[in-house]
Amino acid sequence: MPATRSTIFRRTFAAVAALPLLTLAACGYGSESKDNDTSKVAAEGKKLSADTVRIGYFPNLTHATALVGDQEGLLQKELGGTKATYSQFNAGPAEIEALNSGSIDIGWIGPSPAINGYSTTDGKGLRIIGGSASGGVKLVVNPDKVKSLKDVKGKKIATPQLGNTQDVAFLNWIAEQGWKVDAQSGKGDVSVVRTDNKITPDAYKSGSIDGAWVPEPTASKLVAEGGKVLLDEADLWPDKKFVITNIIVSQTFLKEHPDVVQAVLRGSVKTNTWINANPDKAKAAANAKLKELSGKPLPADVLDPAWKSIQFTDDPLASTLNTEADHAVKAGLLKKPKLDGIYDLAPLNKVLTAEGKSTVDDAGLGVK
């Protein structure tokens, strides 16, 4: 691919420190990034090696482990006398920048910005230490204009951002149909229109787009506006599983405070266990947190189908992260990244073993 395309992509997909907060990445959706010190009193118990751990996540259903863990105090419970404070982000690059600058220590984030953050710091910035969610991404279209998958050719389809996780997935799907699209401009057999998830429903209602390849709850918002789910991305993956949200940590914080990291992971595992055992209560808790953060909850006709399409898992599904990186390379949006060492799953596997759960694999991309 031309060097100019690679350069433009790196500005959007890889040069995370230069990207503004308004950029929307992997699965961002919700309020502006903000610090959210909930003023919850740290649970009684022994303080760990840090007074505070600063945690970042998106106000988005695919980050429900963090939403619920925050709302229900499940993360704080495991931290004892070490206080958890929370910040919300709309954009993966902004969260990576916060991690690199030391503004947060641990974050829930999508795979594309995790790859970015690791690659652009030559493997020194972060580690992926756990999984959180799979699925929750759909191609939703105007049924009056798009009757079948072949009808997508010639249409205007939105993705959240050039080079983000959904954008890469859609470009890869387009290529598999034998169609041609210039990845940087989005022009070709399909018009790929990069559109902020917050305004995608309005763009759909106005007719300026014919559909969108987007995460939840945006996909269900489009369905509530009369859209039809033409394809669930999960159907394209083995076992219908692919990573949509990871847990990352600053390598410095991991080295200096391994006990705190393990406590957060223990809280995440216990939160996922509670979510899967109590889906209705968990859904309500996530929506209550969204209401607190954004001022309004999601309506039932959006919340219910969106929630059903997301699987909450401790497994980071490492092999699918590698595949997603390969898709970006094939699209001409990324030079082949060196991902060796991006995972450190030893702390998570220790927690899983203690909880009587199966350990997870790093697909050969773990620290040596």
Buried (B, 14 or more C-beta within 10 A) or exposed (E): BEEEBBEBBBEBBBBBBEBEBEBBBBBBBBBEBEEBEBEEEBBEEEBBEBEBBBBBBBBBBBBBBBBBBBBBBBBBBBBBEBBBBBBBBBBBBBBBBBBBEEBBBBBBBBBBBBBBBBBBBEBEBBBBBBBBBBBBBBBBBBEEBBEEEEBBBEBBBBBBBBBBBBBBBBBBBBBEEEBEBEBBEBEBBBBBBBBBBBEBBEBBEEEEBBBBBBBBBBBBBBBBBEBBBBBBBBEBBEEEBBBBBBBBBBBBBBEEBBEBBBBBBBBBBBBBBBBEEBEEEBBBBBBBBBEBBBEEBBEEEBBEBBBBBBBBBBBBBBBBBBBBBBBBBBBBBBBEBEBEBBBBBBBBBBBBEEEEBEBBBBBEBBBE
